[in-house]
Structure formats: structure tokens, C-alpha cells
Amino acid sequence: MSQTGLPQDYLKDIHLELQKKWPQNKTIQLVFHGHSVPAGYFNTPHVRTMEAYPQLVLQALKEVYPYAVVNSITTAIGGENAVQGAKRFQQDVLCHKPDVLFIDYSLNDRKTGLEKSRHAWEKMIKKSQKQGVKVILLTPTPDLTEDILDDTSPLEQYSKQIRNLSAKYRTGLVDSYAAFKQMKKEGKDLHAFMSQSNHPNAKGHKVVSQLILDYFFENKPE
């Protein structure tokens, strides 16, 4: 759920736009900003763009909205953290005039610390909202070197910070970390969803894409 009601409500205007036909429709820009995961890195240095969640989201949207013109734009850079991403935000992200912006940086933010990370995320959120962009924040996908069931782990602390930022700025929220944690609690082996310790495989990316798609329609294609 978003912080403003049901997922469908948060992107209500986008949802309506996706249903329009030419010549009433307009191009919808989805921009995915972050680190190696949205960039499509699987087993480094292999990049499998078409199996990463930005493209999985686009493919699913086109199955449901055949008349829509939708661009999936990835501005993510492998190895980057939010502080670095905020520095190039104006020139590399807002230049695309996103309708919806997804931010996914927490795996690498562990190197910068919670405070610097929070400041960078807030900077990007504020700049986006000032331009009327719908923002959706993502908590991290797993890192198998951490115990995902440990509520004191670094990634859990960053996840909590992202949830708090989402509530504070009334953004959308895709809680990937909570989803993978629940899977672990149900006895699923998270190795089956990972290509290496900190990069999801196609199966893992599908988990994230399905969470994102909750914002666009209730009945997601399998």
C-alpha cells in the first residue's frame, strides 16, 4: 500500500492515462534510479537488462495496456550510492521528465551511513515532488551475507528509514525487504532468488516487479 491509500489510488492519474488511445494519450515516463539491481546486474559483471525489474514492469504494463506509450528509463549505475545519485539527479534523472520515479539505493547506502543516506533521499524526493513527479521508494532486496530475519541488521535499519521517508513525504512504497523476509519466514530458500549474494536473479526481480505492479492494476499477469 502507498501512504495515501490503496496502491491504485496513488497512481490514479497514470492509471487513467494508460487506458487512453491515440490521439488522446501521451507518453508515460517511468524512471528507475539507483544502483546495480535496477541497472540489471546479475552475476557481476553480467547485465541482464531484459530480466531486471524495470523491464519486467514495462513488459507487464504493455500486456495490459496495448494502446499506451510507456518508456522504462533506467538511470541506475552499478556500485553507486544515494549520495552519488543525488549529485547527478537534476541532469540525469529529472531531464527525462518522469511521470513516476522509483528510487532503489539502500544496498550501497550502508557505506555512507543512515544520516547521509537519508539526506540524499530527501533531496531527491523534494526535487521530484516540486516538479509534480509521483515518487515510489523501494526498500532493498536481500544481501545473503546478512540475516534477513535479524531485526537489528543494517538492511533492516535502512528499510525502516525508507518506510519513514515514505510516510513523511507521502510517497509510494515498494517494500521488497519485507516481502523477501516473509518468504524466508515461510521457509523459502532465498538462494533460489539470487544470482549472487547481493543481486537478485530473474526470479528475484520478478518478486520486485510484482510489488511495483500493484500500483498499476489489481490483477497482475502471471
ABEGO torsion letter per residue (X at the ends): XBAAEBAAAAAAAAAAAAABBOAABBBBBBBBBEBAAAAGBBBOABBBAAABAAAAAAAAAAAABAABBBBBBBABBBGBBAAAAAAAAAAAAAAAGBABBBBBAAAAAAAAEAAAAAAAAAAAAAAAAAAGBBBBBBBBBBBAABBAABAABAAAAAAAAAAAAAAAAGBBBBBAAAAAAAAAAAGBBAAAABABAABBBAAAAAAAAAAAAAAABABBBX
